[in-house]
Amino acid sequence: MFHMKRFTSKTQKTGEYGEKICKKWLENNGFKIIDQNYTLTTGEIDIIAQKNNIMHFIEVKSVSRENNRDVTRETQYNPADNMTRSKIKKCQSAMFGYIKSNNVSCETQLDVYLVYIDILNIKHKIERIENIF
């Protein structure tokens, strides 16, 4: 079941596009998408995907390279900086809520995917931080 949110600000639209890029990458790499934007009052998970009997709860952090179109070069801003302890706790809460309400019995992990968006839509870069706790 997919729950779609409405994104309005520029930052939200960048995040939505980053999630779309990440979802496509996951599908192209053998993941089955189970759910998106799973939300509880205590937190949210951007993408829930499964591969090799492991359920991946994925938080996507995106940045658009408007001033620096080369996504392979570093910038001063790192989207991983937004993964604060508070954000991790909210993701964990949503993850555990999903596991409990859906009787998930396979191995699970919380992953962070950093998506660097090329505004020319030629090349995007994805970095993965797996099993963050």
C-alpha positions in Angstrom: 0.0 0.0 0.0 1.5 3.3 -1.0 0.8 6.6 0.9 1.6 9.6 -1.2 2.2 13.0 0.4 1.8 16.4 -1.3 5.1 18.3 -1.5 4.9 22.1 -1.9 8.2 23.8 -0.9 11.3 23.7 -3.0 13.1 21.6 -0.3 10.1 19.2 -0.2 10.1 18.9 -4.0 13.8 18.1 -4.0 13.2 15.5 -1.4 10.3 14.0 -3.4 12.5 13.9 -6.5 15.3 12.3 -4.5 12.9 9.6 -3.3 11.8 8.9 -6.9 15.5 8.5 -8.0 16.2 6.3 -5.0 13.1 4.1 -5.7 14.2 3.6 -9.3 17.7 2.7 -8.2 16.3 0.2 -5.7 14.1 -1.4 -8.3 17.0 -1.6 -10.8 19.1 -3.3 -8.1 16.7 -6.1 -7.2 14.7 -4.5 -4.4 10.9 -5.0 -4.2 9.2 -1.8 -3.0 6.8 -2.6 -0.3 5.6 0.9 0.8 6.4 4.6 0.6 6.0 7.4 3.0 4.8 5.2 5.8 3.7 7.6 8.5 2.8 7.3 12.1 2.3 10.2 14.6 5.8 9.4 16.0 7.7 9.2 12.7 8.0 8.4 9.0 9.9 6.0 6.7 10.4 7.2 3.1 10.7 3.8 1.5 10.2 0.2 2.7 11.8 -2.3 0.4 12.8 -6.0 0.5 15.7 -7.9 -1.0 17.2 -11.3 0.0 14.7 -11.8 2.8 15.8 -8.5 4.5 13.3 -5.7 4.9 15.1 -2.3 4.4 13.5 0.8 6.0 15.0 3.6 4.1 15.4 7.3 4.9 16.2 9.3 1.8 18.2 12.6 2.2 18.6 14.6 -1.0 20.4 17.7 -2.2 20.1 19.4 -5.6 23.3 20.5 -7.3 22.1 23.9 -8.7 25.3 25.8 -8.3 27.6 22.8 -8.9 26.2 20.6 -11.6 28.9 17.9 -11.2 27.3 15.5 -8.7 30.6 13.7 -8.4 32.3 16.7 -6.7 31.9 17.4 -3.1 30.0 20.5 -1.9 29.9 22.2 1.5 26.5 20.7 2.2 26.2 17.0 3.1 22.6 15.7 3.2 23.7 13.2 5.9 24.0 16.1 8.3 20.2 16.1 8.5 20.2 12.6 10.1 20.2 13.8 13.7 19.6 11.6 16.7 16.0 12.9 16.8 15.4 12.0 13.2 16.9 8.5 13.7 14.6 8.0 16.7 11.6 9.0 14.6 12.6 6.6 11.9 13.1 3.8 14.4 9.6 4.5 15.9 8.0 4.3 12.5 10.0 1.2 11.6 9.1 -0.6 14.8 5.4 0.4 14.4 5.4 -1.0 10.9 7.1 -4.3 12.0 4.6 -4.7 14.8 1.5 -3.9 12.8 2.5 -6.0 9.8 3.9 -9.0 11.7 7.3 -8.7 10.0 9.3 -11.8 10.8 12.3 -11.4 8.5 15.6 -9.5 9.2 15.2 -5.8 9.2 17.5 -2.8 9.0 17.4 1.0 8.8 19.4 2.5 5.9 20.0 6.1 4.8 20.4 6.9 1.1 22.0 10.2 0.2 20.8 11.4 -3.2 22.8 14.1 -5.0 20.5 15.4 -7.8 21.9 16.8 -11.1 19.5 19.5 -12.2 20.3 18.7 -15.8 19.0 15.2 -15.1 22.0 13.6 -16.7 23.7 12.0 -13.8 22.7 11.5 -10.2 24.8 10.1 -7.4 23.6 7.9 -4.6 25.5 7.0 -1.4 24.2 4.3 1.0 24.7 4.1 4.7 23.4 0.7 5.7 22.1 -0.6 9.0 22.6 2.6 10.9 21.8 1.3 14.4 
